[in-house]
Structures are given as C-alpha cells and as structure tokens.
Amino acid sequence: MQKIKFIVAAIVLFVFSAAQAVVWSNPTGNADFFDWQNGQSLYGLFGDPILVGGNNLVFFPSMFRAESLDRETNSVSDSLEFELTAHSGFSFQNISITEYGNYGISGSGLVQVSGALSVENLDTADTLSSSLITDLPERPPADPNGQWQAWTYLDIVPAGWTHIKITLENNLFAISGSGSSAWIEKNVLSNAIAVQLIPEPATVAMLSIGVMFTLYKSRKRQYKA
C-alpha cells in the first residue's frame, strides 16, 4: 500500500453559519492525491492555506492570541472547516494534527490550549472525533517566552472514506494574577493526512495470478527435487 502525507493547520467544533464564516482566498484547489473544497474558518484567524510539496496544506495563524493583564480572564477561539475528495483509486487512512505556539507568564498566571478534531464521511454521515493533547502542564511555569505543542490523531476505520469534511476546534485561554500578565498564541497548526492506494479490480486479479504462478513454480521445483 502507498501512503501520502500532507500538512494542514488548525480546526474547531463550532456550528458554522454561512453568513459568519470567513472563506479562504483559495477555498478550492488540487493536490497530487486529493482535491479540497469549501475552505473556511469561523473568524479568519487561521488565514489561508499554502500548498507545499504537492500534498501539504500549511496554515500560519494570524492574531490567534489570548492575553491577560492584572487578573483578567481572556479566551480566543476559532474553527477551521474544509472538505477533501480523494482522487480515483485512493482513500483516506488517518489524520494527525500538530500545533505549535508560544506563551509568556510574568508573575503569576495560567495559560492553556484545547480543541477537538472531527472527521465526517460525507457519503455515509459517519463521524470520528478526538481531543487535542498538549505538552503544557496544568500550571505552566512562569516563563517570558515559553513554547508549547498540541496534537491529536484519528485512524479512519472502516477503510474506504473518499469524501470527508474536516473540522478542527481550537481554543486558547489566559488568566493572570494581581499585577501579573499572561499570554498564549498559536503560530502553526499542521494536519497530516495519509492517503491509501486502493488496488483496482484488474490489479487485484493480476496480483492473484502472480501469487498462483509463484506457487506453481515452487511446487514444480519441489517435484523435480
């Protein structure tokens, strides 16, 4: 089987409104092994994707930042949504997301990131979902320029999904103590999607004939011996 990976970035499980959604400047496009359609985000914080390496969609979020000063509580959220259609002979196998960002805490404070990934089979309405996991501790240490990472992963089972909708939920939170400050921001969110090659019926038949021929030759050698 052949696997192809491509990179994306970010997503949120909000209900999209056609009137509210910010459509990408390139909402449809073609990659080597799939096409994308209906690309949009709820508030536009993810920006527009860049196609890299033939199958990698990369987002560089803009102003995706939560900041708190002197006991304020601040949160910022956005949602990314788009559809993927596999090219003939391919289906989607798994999806993994990795996010990267920075944070800062001066004095006392707390920052966190959360989110969830949802993948819907648009042919059957079946849905898979998973939550983000982050390397930020429950109470991150004070640091003027810390870094964080978050990730999640979904195996697409059963196989054969060829037309899917991806939605990613992303939330950033910042809380500071008296006379303190805290902030957290997202810089890159990457979504790697593996595409599996589906053998055509003729290919399967050829493989079967090849296996039978190999067995025949093996038994013929044994008979001669």
KAQUI-V677599 format. One record per residue. PHI is phi in whole degrees, -180 to 180 (NA if undefined). BURIAL is b if it has 16 or more other C-alpha atoms within 10 Angstrom, else e. D_CENTER is the distance of its C-alpha to the mean C-alpha in Angstrom with 1 decimal. Layout:
phi & burial & d_center
PHI & BURIAL & D_CENTER
PHI & BURIAL & D_CENTER
This chain:
phi & burial & d_center
NA & e & 21.8
-107 & e & 19.8
-120 & e & 16.1
-124 & b & 14.2
-117 & b & 11.0
-140 & b & 9.3
-102 & b & 7.5
-130 & b & 5.8
-166 & b & 6.1
83 & b & 6.4
-179 & b & 7.3
-145 & b & 10.6
-90 & b & 12.7
-103 & b & 15.8
-81 & e & 18.0
-77 & b & 17.9
-113 & e & 21.4
-59 & e & 22.1
-76 & e & 24.6
-91 & e & 22.3
-59 & b & 19.1
-98 & b & 18.8
-78 & b & 18.2
-61 & b & 16.7
-70 & e & 19.5
-128 & e & 17.9
-68 & e & 16.6
-129 & e & 17.2
-175 & e & 17.2
-125 & e & 17.5
-110 & b & 15.9
-67 & e & 17.8
-124 & b & 16.5
-161 & b & 14.9
-118 & b & 15.5
-117 & b & 13.5
-143 & b & 15.4
54 & b & 15.9
-74 & b & 13.5
-162 & b & 14.3
-137 & b & 13.8
-67 & b & 16.3
-122 & e & 18.1
83 & b & 16.8
-72 & b & 15.8
-81 & b & 12.7
76 & b & 15.0
-106 & b & 14.7
-78 & b & 12.4
-118 & e & 14.3
-83 & b & 14.3
-125 & e & 15.0
68 & e & 16.5
87 & e & 16.6
-144 & b & 13.1
-115 & b & 10.9
-99 & b & 9.7
-118 & b & 10.1
-113 & b & 10.6
-120 & b & 13.4
-55 & b & 13.9
-117 & e & 17.6
60 & e & 19.8
-86 & b & 17.0
-148 & b & 19.7
-112 & b & 21.7
-138 & b & 25.2
-129 & b & 28.2
-129 & b & 31.8
51 & b & 34.7
74 & b & 33.5
-75 & b & 31.2
-119 & b & 28.0
-134 & b & 25.2
-139 & b & 21.7
-134 & b & 19.2
-136 & b & 16.3
-155 & b & 14.2
-135 & b & 11.9
-111 & b & 9.7
-144 & b & 10.3
-162 & b & 10.7
-110 & b & 12.1
-128 & b & 11.9
-123 & b & 15.2
-71 & b & 15.8
-68 & b & 19.0
-54 & e & 22.1
89 & e & 22.3
-124 & b & 18.6
-143 & b & 16.2
-84 & b & 12.6
-109 & b & 12.8
-157 & b & 9.8
-135 & b & 6.0
-130 & b & 5.2
-124 & b & 3.8
-132 & b & 7.1
-117 & b & 9.0
-134 & b & 12.6
-167 & b & 15.6
-123 & b & 19.3
-150 & b & 21.8
-145 & b & 25.5
-132 & b & 28.1
-116 & b & 31.8
89 & b & 34.2
-118 & b & 32.6
176 & b & 29.3
-147 & b & 26.0
-131 & b & 22.4
-154 & b & 19.2
-130 & b & 15.6
-147 & b & 14.0
168 & b & 11.3
-153 & b & 9.8
-108 & b & 7.2
-130 & b & 9.3
-127 & b & 9.5
-113 & b & 13.0
-80 & b & 15.3
-74 & b & 17.2
-89 & e & 20.1
-124 & e & 20.8
72 & e & 19.1
-68 & e & 17.8
-133 & e & 14.9
-120 & e & 12.8
-150 & b & 11.3
-156 & e & 10.8
-99 & b & 11.5
-72 & b & 10.4
-114 & b & 13.0
-124 & b & 14.6
-87 & e & 17.3
-70 & b & 19.3
-68 & e & 22.5
-57 & e & 23.7
-128 & e & 26.1
-60 & b & 25.0
-68 & b & 28.1
-60 & b & 29.6
-158 & e & 28.3
-69 & e & 28.8
-154 & e & 25.7
-86 & e & 23.4
-125 & b & 19.8
-140 & b & 16.9
-143 & b & 13.6
-140 & b & 11.1
-158 & b & 8.7
-159 & b & 7.9
-151 & b & 8.0
-136 & b & 9.2
-86 & e & 12.0
-91 & b & 12.9
-132 & e & 16.6
-72 & e & 18.9
-73 & e & 18.2
103 & e & 18.8
-77 & b & 15.9
-120 & b & 16.3
-136 & b & 15.5
-130 & b & 12.5
-116 & b & 11.2
-108 & b & 7.7
-131 & b & 8.4
-125 & b & 7.1
-95 & b & 10.3
-136 & b & 11.3
-135 & b & 14.9
-119 & b & 17.2
-130 & b & 20.7
-142 & b & 23.8
-135 & b & 27.4
-125 & b & 30.4
-87 & b & 33.9
-61 & e & 37.2
68 & e & 37.7
-120 & b & 34.2
-143 & b & 30.9
-152 & b & 27.2
-149 & b & 24.1
-148 & b & 20.4
-141 & b & 18.0
-105 & b & 14.5
-106 & b & 14.7
-142 & b & 11.4
-129 & b & 7.7
-114 & b & 6.0
-122 & b & 3.0
-99 & b & 5.8
-120 & b & 7.2
-93 & b & 10.7
-112 & b & 13.4
-103 & b & 16.7
-79 & b & 20.1
-101 & b & 22.3
-62 & e & 26.0
-72 & e & 28.2
-52 & e & 31.3
-65 & e & 33.6
-67 & e & 31.5
-60 & e & 31.7
-63 & e & 35.4
-64 & e & 35.9
-63 & e & 34.1
-64 & e & 36.5
-63 & e & 39.5
-63 & e & 38.5
-63 & e & 38.3
-62 & e & 41.6
-65 & e & 43.3
-63 & e & 42.2
-63 & e & 43.7
-62 & e & 46.8
-65 & e & 47.4
-64 & e & 46.9
-69 & e & 49.4
-65 & e & 51.8
-67 & e & 51.8
-64 & e & 52.5
-65 & e & 55.3
-66 & e & 56.9
-68 & e & 56.7
